[in-house]
């Protein structure tokens, strides 16, 4: 079973993945194929090891929009270390400690299995895929080790074994509150639940129209669907109308293989099942029709006709000054939202560059036996061919605030935003 699945993964990356032409020859499937065959011969290859091998193979493509994991049906198989970290200089600082109650925010890891963090950066350079410490993601690296050397906030040093916990189920957060007179704070941790975001905006339309200042926190936005943030845009721009088509001159090229069309249609129909807005449903149906009409034609710039007219949005009275708070944990549709909003004269972006996932986008999902699934992009922007992509760079803020351990104790970015607005 494992070998058959891996062969299909290779086929998808070589033929259906949006970067299949740009990254031809980047991968070395034979190395991982041999590891799988040997594991099956020795009868010591299990599901977790198989996922590890496939994930290691996928690193060859240097695309954080590609992932291989258990399906939701089997997500209780996924484990985590129970805390989150961020590197600053030669240490991994504890940002939050969930199920791992032996640690506290502000404690720092100075070694794993006796290896200094700076040495581990070199060892795991391929997995980290970043050149700036504040952009590194250590989530998949920490579980590879058994012990960690801790220096707590008092300076005491000690060793702890690394435990594994059942992965917590993610819950999106969409909130709007007044933090001072005339200033609202909107927090959106993803663009997955279009109905919830629409409801939040509708219920608070009066506040959004009358407030002088608005801070939008998308520092931890996990992405979702661009359609989910359209309800926010009328409050963010000046003028009577905005034409989203005018903001981006990049062409979107979609790899319309038979497999991609089938998988994209399946996902889009699932999204449509939870949407009641007629305009949005029309957009989804138009995309499905375009995919089907271009089935088997390879890379094509889809023509959306009247759907492009729906990208002309009527504005509404909104705040005079808007600040977006951003960070590397903001990606996919989060990237898109920030990139669009930067076209507004009312917007200032404060924080750190976003993750930068959208050179290759429009995800398809292929599953096997309701247990494993591969998520991969099916379209790419023409800026990739022009050498001006954002992979590994992200959308840069107008005001850069480097991350330091001080961020653990206080919301440095929010304070910077409030100070910026006070000068307006």
C-alpha positions in Angstrom: 0.0 0.0 0.0 2.7 2.5 1.0 4.7 2.1 -2.2 1.6 2.6 -4.4 0.6 5.7 -2.5 4.1 7.1 -2.8 4.2 6.5 -6.5 1.0 8.4 -6.9 2.4 11.3 -4.8 5.4 11.4 -7.2 3.1 11.4 -10.2 1.1 14.3 -8.8 4.2 16.4 -8.0 5.7 15.7 -11.5 2.5 16.3 -13.5 -0.3 18.1 -11.5 1.5 20.4 -9.0 1.6 24.0 -10.1 5.4 24.1 -9.8 6.0 20.9 -11.8 7.8 22.7 -14.6 9.6 25.3 -12.6 11.0 22.7 -10.2 11.7 19.8 -12.6 14.7 17.8 -11.3 14.6 19.3 -7.8 13.5 16.0 -6.2 15.2 12.7 -5.6 12.3 10.1 -5.3 14.5 7.1 -5.7 16.1 7.8 -2.3 12.8 7.7 -0.5 11.4 4.9 -2.7 14.3 2.7 -1.5 13.6 3.6 2.1 9.9 2.6 1.8 10.7 -0.7 0.0 13.3 -1.5 2.7 10.9 -0.7 5.5 8.2 -2.9 4.0 10.7 -5.8 3.6 11.7 -5.5 7.2 8.1 -5.1 8.2 8.9 -2.2 10.4 7.2 0.6 8.4 4.1 2.0 10.0 1.8 4.9 9.2 3.7 7.5 11.2 7.0 6.5 9.6 5.5 6.6 6.1 4.2 10.2 6.7 7.6 11.2 7.9 9.3 9.8 4.7 6.8 11.5 2.4 7.1 14.8 4.2 10.9 14.5 3.9 10.5 13.9 0.2 8.2 16.9 -0.2 10.8 19.2 1.3 12.7 18.9 -2.1 10.1 21.2 -3.6 10.6 24.1 -1.1 6.9 24.9 -1.0 5.1 25.3 2.3 1.7 25.1 0.5 2.4 21.3 0.0 1.5 19.0 2.9 1.0 15.3 3.5 -1.0 14.3 6.6 -3.6 12.2 8.2 -7.2 13.0 7.1 -9.6 14.6 9.7 -10.9 11.1 10.3 -7.5 10.0 11.6 -6.3 13.3 13.0 -6.1 11.8 16.5 -3.0 10.0 15.2 -1.2 13.3 15.0 0.8 14.3 18.1 2.6 17.5 19.2 5.0 18.6 21.9 2.4 20.7 23.7 4.2 24.0 23.4 5.2 26.6 20.8 8.6 28.3 20.3 10.3 31.0 18.4 14.1 31.4 17.9 15.9 34.5 19.1 19.7 34.4 18.7 20.9 31.0 20.1 17.7 29.9 22.0 14.2 28.7 21.3 11.9 30.8 23.5 8.6 29.3 24.8 5.8 31.4 23.4 2.9 29.4 24.9 2.7 26.1 26.9 -0.6 24.3 26.3 -0.6 20.7 27.5 3.0 20.8 28.5 2.6 22.3 31.9 6.2 21.9 33.0 7.1 25.0 30.9 6.2 28.6 31.1 6.2 31.4 28.5 9.6 33.1 28.6 11.5 29.9 29.4 14.0 29.0 26.7 15.4 25.8 25.1 19.2 26.0 24.8 19.8 22.5 23.5 18.1 19.3 22.2 19.7 15.9 23.0 22.8 17.8 24.0 23.1 19.7 20.7 23.1 23.5 20.8 20.4 25.3 19.0 22.8 27.1 16.6 24.2 23.7 15.6 20.7 22.4 15.1 19.9 25.3 12.7 22.7 23.9 10.4 21.5 20.3 10.8 17.9 21.2 9.9 18.4 23.9 7.4 16.5 22.0 4.8 13.4 21.7 7.0 13.6 25.3 8.3 13.8 26.8 4.8 14.4 30.3 6.2 17.3 32.6 6.6 15.8 34.8 9.4 15.5 33.2 12.9 12.2 34.9 13.6 10.7 33.1 10.5 11.8 29.6 11.4 9.2 26.9 12.2 10.4 24.3 14.7 7.2 22.4 15.1 8.2 19.3 13.0 11.8 19.3 14.4 11.2 19.3 18.1 9.4 15.9 18.1 12.5 14.3 16.6 14.4 14.7 19.9 14.0 13.0 23.3 15.4 15.6 25.7 15.7 19.4 26.0 17.9 21.6 28.1 15.8 24.4 29.6 16.9 27.8 31.1 13.9 29.2 32.9 13.0 32.8 33.5 14.9 32.8 36.8 18.1 31.5 35.1 17.8 28.0 36.5 19.0 25.3 34.0 17.6 21.7 33.9 16.7 18.9 31.6 13.3 17.7 30.5 12.2 14.7 28.4 10.1 15.7 25.4 6.6 14.4 25.7 4.0 13.8 22.9 0.4 14.9 23.2 -2.6 14.4 21.1 -2.9 17.4 18.7 -5.4 20.0 19.8 -8.3 20.7 17.5 -7.9 24.2 15.9 -10.7 26.6 16.5 -10.9 29.9 14.5 -11.3 33.2 16.3 -13.2 36.2 14.9 -13.7 39.1 17.3 -14.2 42.8 17.3 -13.9 45.0 20.3 -13.3 48.7 21.2 -9.9 49.0 22.9 -10.2 52.8 23.4 -12.6 55.6 22.4 -12.7 55.6 18.6 -10.4 52.6 18.1 -11.6 49.1 17.2 -9.5 45.9 17.3 -10.5 43.2 14.9 -8.9 39.8 15.2 -9.2 37.2 12.5 -7.2 34.0 12.8 -8.3 32.5 9.5 -10.5 33.0 6.4 -12.0 29.6 6.6 -15.5 30.4 8.0 -17.0 32.8 5.5 -20.4 32.8 7.3 -18.9 33.6 10.7 -16.9 36.5 9.3 -19.9 37.9 7.3 -22.1 37.7 10.4 -19.4 39.5 12.5 -19.2 42.3 9.9 -23.0 42.6 9.5 -23.6 42.8 13.3 -20.9 45.5 13.7 -21.4 47.5 10.5 -22.5 50.6 12.5 -19.3 50.4 14.7 -17.1 49.9 11.6 -18.6 52.9 9.8 -18.4 55.3 12.8 -15.0 54.4 14.3 -12.1 56.6 13.5 -9.4 53.9 13.8 -9.3 50.2 13.1 -6.6 47.7 13.9 -6.9 44.4 12.1 -4.8 41.6 13.7 -4.0 38.9 11.1 -0.6 37.9 12.7 -1.8 34.3 13.1 -4.1 34.0 10.1 -4.0 30.5 8.7 -5.6 31.4 5.4 -8.7 29.8 3.9 -10.7 31.4 1.1 -10.2 34.9 -0.4 -13.9 35.2 -0.7 -14.2 35.2 3.1 -12.5 38.6 3.4 -14.5 40.4 0.7 -17.0 41.6 3.3 -14.3 43.6 5.1 -12.9 45.4 2.0 -15.7 48.0 1.6 -14.7 49.6 4.9 -11.0 49.6 4.1 -10.9 51.7 0.9 -11.7 55.3 0.0 -13.8 56.3 -3.0 -17.1 54.9 -4.3 -15.8 51.7 -5.8 -12.7 49.5 -5.8 -11.7 47.3 -8.7 -9.6 44.4 -7.3 -8.5 43.5 -10.8 -6.6 46.7 -11.0 -4.4 45.8 -8.0 -2.6 42.9 -9.5 -1.2 42.6 -13.0 0.1 39.1 -12.5 -1.5 36.3 -14.5 -2.9 33.3 -12.7 -2.0 30.1 -14.6 -4.0 27.0 -13.6 -2.7 23.5 -14.4 -5.9 22.0 -15.7 -5.0 18.3 -15.7 -7.9 15.9 -15.4 -6.9 15.0 -11.9 -6.7 18.7 -10.8 -10.1 19.5 -12.3 -11.7 16.6 -10.5 -10.1 17.4 -7.2 -10.7 21.2 -7.4 -14.4 20.6 -8.3 -14.8 18.3 -5.3 -13.4 20.9 -2.9 -15.3 23.8 -4.5 -18.6 21.9 -4.2 -17.9 21.2 -0.6 -17.4 24.9 0.0 -20.6 25.8 -1.9 -22.6 23.5 0.3 -22.1 25.8 3.2 -22.7 29.1 1.4 -26.0 30.9 0.9 -24.9 34.1 -0.8 -26.1 34.0 -4.4 -23.1 36.1 -5.8 -20.6 33.9 -4.1 -22.3 30.7 -5.3 -22.3 32.1 -8.9 -18.5 32.8 -8.6 -17.9 29.2 -7.5 -20.0 27.7 -10.3 -18.2 29.9 -12.8 -14.9 28.6 -11.6 -16.1 25.0 -11.8 -17.3 25.6 -15.3 -14.0 27.1 -16.4 -12.1 24.2 -14.9 -14.2 21.7 -16.7 -14.0 23.5 -20.1 -10.2 23.5 -19.9 -9.8 19.9 -18.6 -6.6 18.4 -20.0 -5.2 21.6 -21.5 -2.3 22.0 -19.0 -1.5 25.6 -17.8 -4.3 28.0 -18.8 -5.3 31.5 -17.7 -9.0 30.9 -16.8 -11.5 33.4 -18.2 -14.1 34.3 -15.6 -16.2 36.8 -17.6 -19.0 38.3 -15.5 -17.3 36.9 -12.4 -14.6 39.5 -12.8 -17.3 42.2 -12.6 -18.0 41.0 -9.0 -14.4 42.0 -8.1 -15.6 45.6 -8.5 -16.8 46.4 -4.9 -18.9 49.3 -3.7 -17.2 50.9 -0.7 -18.9 51.9 2.6 -18.2 54.6 5.2 -15.3 53.2 7.3 -12.5 54.2 9.6 -10.2 57.0 8.6 -7.0 55.1 9.7 -6.4 51.4 9.5 -3.5 49.4 10.8 -2.8 45.7 9.9 -0.7 43.7 12.3 1.2 41.0 10.4 3.7 38.2 11.1 5.1 35.1 9.5 2.2 33.0 10.8 -0.1 34.8 8.4 -0.2 32.9 5.1 -2.2 31.9 2.0 -5.5 33.9 2.0 -3.9 35.9 4.9 -1.1 36.9 2.4 -3.8 37.9 -0.1 -5.7 40.0 2.3 -2.6 41.9 3.3 -1.5 42.4 -0.3 -4.9 43.7 -1.3 -5.2 46.1 1.7 -1.8 47.6 1.1 -3.4 49.3 -2.0 -5.5 51.4 0.4 -4.2 54.9 1.3 -5.9 54.4 4.7 -3.8 51.3 5.6 -0.4 51.0 7.4 1.0 47.5 7.8 3.0 47.0 11.1 4.9 43.9 12.2 6.9 41.3 10.3 6.6 40.0 6.7 3.9 37.4 6.1 4.6 33.8 5.3 4.4 34.3 1.5 2.6 31.2 0.1 0.7 32.6 -2.8 3.2 32.2 -5.7 1.7 28.7 -5.9 -2.0 28.6 -4.8 -5.5 27.1 -5.3 -5.1 23.9 -3.4 -6.3 20.5 -4.4 -6.5 17.5 -2.0 -5.9 13.9 -2.9 -6.8 11.3 -0.2 -6.1 7.6 0.1 -8.3 5.1 2.1 -9.7 8.1 4.1 -6.4 8.0 6.0 -3.7 10.0 4.2 -4.1 13.1 2.2 -1.8 15.3 0.0 -2.6 19.0 -0.3 -0.9 20.8 -3.2 -1.2 24.0 -5.3 -2.7 23.8 -8.8 -2.0 27.4 -10.0 0.9 29.8 -10.1 1.3 33.5 -10.6 3.3 34.8 -13.6 5.6 36.7 -11.2 7.3 33.4 -10.5 8.6 33.4 -14.1 9.6 37.0 -13.7 11.7 36.3 -10.7 9.7 38.5 -8.3 7.8 35.9 -6.3 7.2 36.2 -2.5 8.1 32.6 -1.5 10.4 32.8 1.6 10.0 36.6 1.6 6.3 37.3 2.3 4.4 40.6 2.1 6.6 43.2 3.8 5.2 45.6 6.4 5.4 49.4 6.1 6.8 49.5 9.6 9.0 46.6 10.5 9.0 45.5 14.2 11.6 42.8 14.8 10.6 40.0 17.1 12.3 39.8 20.5 11.5 38.0 23.7 9.8 41.2 24.9 6.9 40.2 22.7 6.2 37.3 25.1 5.4 39.6 28.0 3.6 42.4 26.2 2.0 43.0 22.8 4.7 45.2 21.3 3.1 45.3 17.9 -0.3 46.5 19.2 1.4 49.2 21.3 3.2 50.3 18.2 -0.1 50.5 16.3 -1.8 52.5 19.0 1.1 54.9 19.1 1.1 55.2 15.3 -2.6 56.0 15.3 -2.2 58.6 18.1 -0.1 60.6 15.7 -2.8 60.8 13.0 
